[in-house]
Amino acid sequence: MTKDSDLQVSPSRRPIRERIGLIVNGTNAATAIKTISTAEAAGVKQIWMTNTPWFPDVLTILAAAAIKTSIVRLGTAIIPTYPRHPIVLAQEVLALHDIAPGRLRLGIGPSHRSIVEDMYGLSQTTPLIHLREYVKVLHSILIDGKIDHHGEFFNIVIEFPRTAQIPVLISTLGKKAFQLAGEIADGALSWMCPVPYLLHTGIPLLHEAATANGRSNPPPLVAHIPVALSQDRDSVMAAGHKMFEMYSKLPFYAKMFADAGFPLTSDKKVTDDLVNNMIISGNEDTVSTSLTKLLDSGLDELMVSLVPVVDEKYEQTKLMRLIGQL
């Protein structure tokens, strides 16, 4: 765990704008870099990007964006662990840290079997055990600058010339993942998790695990919140179902939805209740009020993704201005 990380400052003590980040689409690297620069100019303090296998590499995009910006924090949510050896990932994040010291928050996770095995052709048998060892190795390299490790998945002996206090956050969907984050991580990153599930299941498990492992300050949870800037509820629901469709096909998500009280339909689709629960919608005032209430409810931080309804580019611009003015 990082020893001197911005994540160790209680989120509740920071201004609202510091606790809400914007997720930027990485389909096109040049467009993403321009969007990040525009978001910083609009007042956004935190950018998050996913590392989708068929999109351009997110760390490369963030490194280029770091040169074009000056203060906005840059985060990954998430980098899949299996395709990247921890030494390679450490090299990549050290390069970004050199370019933008103190601005990177590294989110990692095991991803899903359909991606790791079916796309990459790798084996994924015990993802949380693998993630535990991966985090241990990565923390040793970044914090201590050296490691002599011989474990179940990695045999590594290496020494780096310097260290870097880069927060390492992990993905959290299931209950065991929240417990693991409380035990070993600098933060937890949820994705598509209903807020009641986070408040009543995820966060308590996170805090209990932190306390059980002697951590006086539990790591913060960064909650993924989909937002639609539209008052047309039918259109919002249609856009939400389109956005959530792929998640119903992934077993980890299907189980989490069921644990949260929103099991899939008989034909393996997400329900209207889940979509309605997940998406914040309305005009700018309504959305701003809703985001503030979520922080007041007990969520540490939010990473907001746009649910496009009519004009994605226009709505994304409105959303970044909304966040930058909170």
ChimeraX attribute file (.defattr): number of C-alpha atoms within 10 A of each C-alpha:
attribute: neighborCount
match mode: 1-to-1
recipient: residues
	/A:1	22
	/A:2	18
	/A:3	12
	/A:4	12
	/A:5	15
	/A:6	16
	/A:7	18
	/A:8	16
	/A:9	13
	/A:10	13
	/A:11	19
	/A:12	15
	/A:13	9
	/A:14	11
	/A:15	10
	/A:16	19
	/A:17	18
	/A:18	21
	/A:19	21
	/A:20	26
	/A:21	28
	/A:22	27
	/A:23	23
	/A:24	21
	/A:25	22
	/A:26	22
	/A:27	15
	/A:28	12
	/A:29	19
	/A:30	12
	/A:31	14
	/A:32	20
	/A:33	23
	/A:34	13
	/A:35	21
	/A:36	28
	/A:37	19
	/A:38	17
	/A:39	25
	/A:40	21
	/A:41	16
	/A:42	18
	/A:43	18
	/A:44	27
	/A:45	20
	/A:46	27
	/A:47	25
	/A:48	25
	/A:49	24
	/A:50	20
	/A:51	19
	/A:52	18
	/A:53	15
	/A:54	9
	/A:55	13
	/A:56	14
	/A:57	17
	/A:58	25
	/A:59	23
	/A:60	15
	/A:61	19
	/A:62	26
	/A:63	21
	/A:64	17
	/A:65	22
	/A:66	24
	/A:67	13
	/A:68	14
	/A:69	18
	/A:70	13
	/A:71	14
	/A:72	23
	/A:73	22
	/A:74	25
	/A:75	26
	/A:76	24
	/A:77	28
	/A:78	23
	/A:79	26
	/A:80	22
	/A:81	20
	/A:82	20
	/A:83	14
	/A:84	11
	/A:85	12
	/A:86	21
	/A:87	16
	/A:88	11
	/A:89	17
	/A:90	20
	/A:91	14
	/A:92	14
	/A:93	20
	/A:94	20
	/A:95	15
	/A:96	22
	/A:97	19
	/A:98	11
	/A:99	15
	/A:100	21
	/A:101	16
	/A:102	18
	/A:103	20
	/A:104	28
	/A:105	26
	/A:106	22
	/A:107	25
	/A:108	22
	/A:109	24
	/A:110	23
	/A:111	18
	/A:112	16
	/A:113	19
	/A:114	14
	/A:115	17
	/A:116	19
	/A:117	14
	/A:118	11
	/A:119	11
	/A:120	13
	/A:121	12
	/A:122	13
	/A:123	12
	/A:124	17
	/A:125	10
	/A:126	9
	/A:127	17
	/A:128	15
	/A:129	13
	/A:130	19
	/A:131	22
	/A:132	18
	/A:133	17
	/A:134	23
	/A:135	21
	/A:136	16
	/A:137	23
	/A:138	22
	/A:139	26
	/A:140	19
	/A:141	23
	/A:142	25
	/A:143	18
	/A:144	15
	/A:145	16
	/A:146	20
	/A:147	19
	/A:148	13
	/A:149	15
	/A:150	11
	/A:151	12
	/A:152	9
	/A:153	11
	/A:154	14
	/A:155	11
	/A:156	15
	/A:157	10
	/A:158	11
	/A:159	14
	/A:160	14
	/A:161	6
	/A:162	12
	/A:163	16
	/A:164	19
	/A:165	21
	/A:166	27
	/A:167	26
	/A:168	26
	/A:169	29
	/A:170	29
	/A:171	27
	/A:172	25
	/A:173	21
	/A:174	19
	/A:175	16
	/A:176	15
	/A:177	23
	/A:178	30
	/A:179	22
	/A:180	22
	/A:181	28
	/A:182	30
	/A:183	23
	/A:184	21
	/A:185	26
	/A:186	26
	/A:187	26
	/A:188	28
	/A:189	26
	/A:190	24
	/A:191	17
	/A:192	19
	/A:193	23
	/A:194	23
	/A:195	21
	/A:196	14
	/A:197	16
	/A:198	22
	/A:199	14
	/A:200	11
	/A:201	16
	/A:202	24
	/A:203	24
	/A:204	16
	/A:205	21
	/A:206	27
	/A:207	22
	/A:208	16
	/A:209	21
	/A:210	23
	/A:211	15
	/A:212	11
	/A:213	13
	/A:214	10
	/A:215	15
	/A:216	10
	/A:217	13
	/A:218	23
	/A:219	27
	/A:220	25
	/A:221	28
	/A:222	24
	/A:223	26
	/A:224	24
	/A:225	27
	/A:226	22
	/A:227	21
	/A:228	28
	/A:229	23
	/A:230	20
	/A:231	12
	/A:232	12
	/A:233	13
	/A:234	10
	/A:235	15
	/A:236	25
	/A:237	20
	/A:238	13
	/A:239	17
	/A:240	24
	/A:241	18
	/A:242	11
	/A:243	14
	/A:244	17
	/A:245	13
	/A:246	12
	/A:247	15
	/A:248	19
	/A:249	15
	/A:250	14
	/A:251	13
	/A:252	15
	/A:253	19
	/A:254	19
	/A:255	17
	/A:256	19
	/A:257	24
	/A:258	11
	/A:259	14
	/A:260	19
	/A:261	14
	/A:262	19
	/A:263	19
	/A:264	17
	/A:265	11
	/A:266	7
	/A:267	6
	/A:268	12
	/A:269	17
	/A:270	23
	/A:271	17
	/A:272	15
	/A:273	12
	/A:274	21
	/A:275	22
	/A:276	16
	/A:277	14
	/A:278	20
	/A:279	20
	/A:280	22
	/A:281	22
	/A:282	18
	/A:283	11
	/A:284	17
	/A:285	9
	/A:286	13
	/A:287	20
	/A:288	18
	/A:289	11
	/A:290	15
	/A:291	21
	/A:292	17
	/A:293	12
	/A:294	16
	/A:295	18
	/A:296	12
	/A:297	12
	/A:298	14
	/A:299	21
	/A:300	20
	/A:301	24
	/A:302	25
	/A:303	22
	/A:304	24
	/A:305	21
	/A:306	21
	/A:307	24
	/A:308	21
	/A:309	17
	/A:310	14
	/A:311	8
	/A:312	13
	/A:313	11
	/A:314	10
	/A:315	18
	/A:316	23
	/A:317	14
	/A:318	15
	/A:319	25
	/A:320	25
	/A:321	19
	/A:322	18
	/A:323	26
	/A:324	22
	/A:325	13
	/A:326	16
